[in-house]
Amino acid sequence: MVSGRLEPGYRARDEPISALAAHGTRSATVMVPGFLGLALSTVALARALRGTALAPDPVPALLTLAGLTVAGAGLARCSDRSCPTRFLGDDGVTRGDDLHAAFSAATFALWIAIPLTAARRSEASPRVRSVSSALGVTTLLALVVGGSMAQQPSARWSGTAQRVMVASALAWYPLAAGVAGRVVRT
């Protein structure tokens, strides 16, 4: 929210989140540390979840990897606010754009796999496993919808679709932390 206000003309509804961390933006001073904070907290959560009912192996390892890919996405900044991506057929893509796209794609895949794997392999209650599964499916569906809208120029509401995807992915974090706080295996 703060970073969006720092960037003149930024439209959260229509632009990707990573546009706020792109080279040449005022908002990068908030967003890059934000990416790194999310990365560190993701790795810390992975450590805290080891041995819990909702996070059997390989969930903590996947979560740690997600933390690393989030850091990579934050450090490999887009060349400009359009966040050009070779995969989507954009022109003028730089090595930084390619790296950002690769780290982001890996992060998104992990954010889908983590709750689905937890739902399938965990010893948590059926209700918690169902919520975990629903979050994974919601993240996947939002990624598909948002990805179809991400062609340049981005379609109206593509930023909103991405935010729904990120919100559903990150909603698994407090679910897992809450379950871990109540039920820890010995």
C-alpha positions as CSV (number, residue, x, y, z in Angstrom):
1,M,0.0,0.0,0.0
2,V,2.8,2.4,0.9
3,S,4.8,1.5,-2.1
4,G,1.8,2.1,-4.4
5,R,1.5,5.6,-3.1
6,L,5.2,6.2,-3.7
7,E,4.9,5.4,-7.4
8,P,3.2,8.1,-9.5
9,G,0.4,6.7,-11.7
10,Y,0.6,3.1,-10.3
11,R,-2.6,1.2,-10.7
12,A,-2.8,-1.8,-8.3
13,R,-5.9,-3.1,-10.0
14,D,-4.1,-3.3,-13.4
15,E,-0.3,-3.6,-12.8
16,P,1.8,-6.4,-11.3
17,I,3.1,-6.2,-7.8
18,S,6.7,-6.5,-9.1
19,A,6.2,-3.3,-11.1
20,L,6.7,-1.5,-7.7
21,A,10.2,-3.0,-7.4
22,A,11.3,-2.4,-11.0
23,H,14.3,-0.4,-11.8
24,G,13.6,3.3,-12.0
25,T,10.7,3.3,-9.5
26,R,10.5,5.3,-6.3
27,S,8.7,2.4,-4.6
28,A,11.6,0.0,-5.0
29,T,13.0,1.4,-1.7
30,V,10.0,-0.2,0.1
31,M,9.4,-3.2,-2.2
32,V,12.9,-4.7,-2.4
33,P,13.2,-4.9,1.4
34,G,9.6,-6.1,1.5
35,F,10.5,-9.1,-0.8
36,L,13.5,-9.8,1.4
37,G,11.4,-9.6,4.6
38,L,8.9,-12.0,3.1
39,A,11.8,-14.3,2.1
40,L,13.3,-14.3,5.6
41,S,9.9,-14.9,7.3
42,T,9.1,-17.7,5.0
43,V,12.4,-19.5,5.9
44,A,11.8,-18.8,9.6
45,L,8.3,-20.3,9.2
46,A,9.7,-23.4,7.5
47,R,12.1,-23.9,10.5
48,A,9.3,-23.4,13.0
49,L,7.0,-25.9,11.2
50,R,9.4,-28.8,11.2
51,G,7.8,-31.8,12.9
52,T,4.3,-30.3,13.1
53,A,1.1,-32.1,12.0
54,L,0.5,-29.8,9.0
55,A,4.1,-29.8,7.7
56,P,5.5,-33.3,7.3
57,D,8.4,-33.7,5.0
58,P,8.9,-32.3,2.3
59,V,6.8,-29.3,3.3
60,P,9.5,-27.5,5.3
61,A,12.0,-27.9,2.5
62,L,9.5,-26.6,-0.1
63,L,8.8,-23.6,2.2
64,T,12.5,-22.9,2.6
65,L,13.0,-23.1,-1.2
66,A,10.0,-20.7,-1.6
67,G,11.8,-18.2,0.7
68,L,14.9,-18.4,-1.4
69,T,12.9,-17.9,-4.6
70,V,11.1,-14.9,-3.2
71,A,14.5,-13.4,-2.3
72,G,15.6,-14.1,-5.9
73,A,12.5,-12.4,-7.4
74,G,13.0,-9.4,-5.2
75,L,16.7,-9.0,-6.1
76,A,16.3,-9.7,-9.8
77,R,14.2,-6.7,-10.5
78,C,12.3,-6.0,-13.6
79,S,13.8,-3.6,-16.1
80,D,10.6,-1.4,-16.0
81,R,7.1,-1.3,-14.6
82,S,5.7,-3.3,-17.5
83,C,7.6,-6.3,-16.1
84,P,8.4,-7.7,-19.6
85,T,8.5,-11.5,-19.8
86,R,9.9,-13.5,-22.7
87,F,7.5,-16.4,-21.9
88,L,4.6,-14.0,-22.7
89,G,6.1,-12.9,-25.9
90,D,7.3,-9.4,-24.8
91,D,10.0,-7.5,-26.5
92,G,13.0,-5.8,-24.9
93,V,13.4,-8.4,-22.2
94,T,16.6,-8.2,-20.2
95,R,18.5,-10.8,-18.3
96,G,17.1,-9.3,-15.1
97,D,13.6,-9.7,-16.4
98,D,14.3,-13.4,-17.3
99,L,15.7,-14.0,-13.8
100,H,12.7,-12.3,-12.2
101,A,10.3,-14.3,-14.2
102,A,12.1,-17.6,-13.4
103,F,12.3,-16.9,-9.7
104,S,8.6,-15.7,-9.7
105,A,7.4,-18.8,-11.6
106,A,9.3,-21.1,-9.1
107,T,7.8,-19.2,-6.2
108,F,4.2,-19.4,-7.6
109,A,4.7,-23.2,-8.3
110,L,5.9,-23.7,-4.7
111,W,3.1,-21.6,-3.3
112,I,0.7,-24.0,-5.0
113,A,2.6,-27.2,-4.1
114,I,3.1,-26.4,-0.4
115,P,-0.6,-26.3,0.7
116,L,-1.5,-29.2,-1.6
117,T,1.4,-31.3,-0.3
118,A,0.5,-30.4,3.2
119,A,-3.1,-31.3,2.7
120,R,-2.2,-34.7,1.2
121,R,0.5,-35.7,3.6
122,S,-0.3,-34.0,6.9
123,E,-1.7,-35.5,10.1
124,A,-3.8,-32.4,10.7
125,S,-7.5,-32.5,11.1
126,P,-9.7,-33.2,8.0
127,R,-10.9,-29.6,8.2
128,V,-7.4,-28.1,8.3
129,R,-6.4,-30.4,5.4
130,S,-9.4,-29.3,3.4
131,V,-8.6,-25.6,4.0
132,S,-5.0,-26.2,3.0
133,S,-6.1,-27.9,-0.2
134,A,-8.6,-25.2,-1.0
135,L,-5.9,-22.6,-0.6
136,G,-3.6,-24.5,-3.0
137,V,-6.4,-24.8,-5.6
138,T,-7.4,-21.1,-5.2
139,T,-3.8,-20.1,-5.7
140,L,-3.6,-22.2,-8.9
141,L,-6.8,-20.9,-10.3
142,A,-5.8,-17.3,-9.6
143,L,-2.4,-17.9,-11.2
144,V,-4.1,-19.3,-14.4
145,V,-6.6,-16.4,-14.6
146,G,-4.0,-13.7,-13.8
147,G,-1.5,-15.3,-16.2
148,S,-4.0,-15.2,-19.0
149,M,-4.5,-11.5,-18.3
150,A,-0.8,-10.6,-18.0
151,Q,-0.1,-10.2,-21.7
152,Q,1.4,-6.8,-22.5
153,P,-0.2,-4.4,-22.1
154,S,-1.7,-6.0,-19.0
155,A,-5.4,-6.4,-19.1
156,R,-7.6,-4.5,-16.7
157,W,-7.8,-6.3,-13.4
158,S,-4.7,-8.4,-14.0
159,G,-3.1,-6.8,-10.9
160,T,-6.1,-7.7,-8.8
161,A,-5.9,-11.3,-10.1
162,Q,-2.3,-11.5,-9.0
163,R,-3.1,-10.1,-5.6
164,V,-5.8,-12.7,-5.1
165,M,-3.2,-15.3,-6.0
166,V,-0.6,-13.9,-3.5
167,A,-3.3,-13.5,-0.8
168,S,-4.4,-17.1,-1.1
169,A,-0.8,-18.4,-1.2
170,L,0.1,-16.4,1.9
171,A,-3.1,-17.3,3.7
172,W,-1.5,-20.8,4.2
173,Y,1.2,-19.2,6.4
174,P,-1.1,-18.2,9.4
175,L,-3.0,-21.5,8.9
176,A,0.2,-23.5,9.3
177,A,1.4,-21.3,12.2
178,G,-1.9,-21.6,14.0
179,V,-2.0,-25.4,13.6
180,A,1.7,-25.7,14.7
181,G,0.9,-23.6,17.8
182,R,-1.8,-26.0,18.8
183,V,-0.6,-29.4,17.7
184,V,3.1,-30.3,17.8
185,R,4.3,-33.8,17.3
186,T,7.0,-35.2,19.5
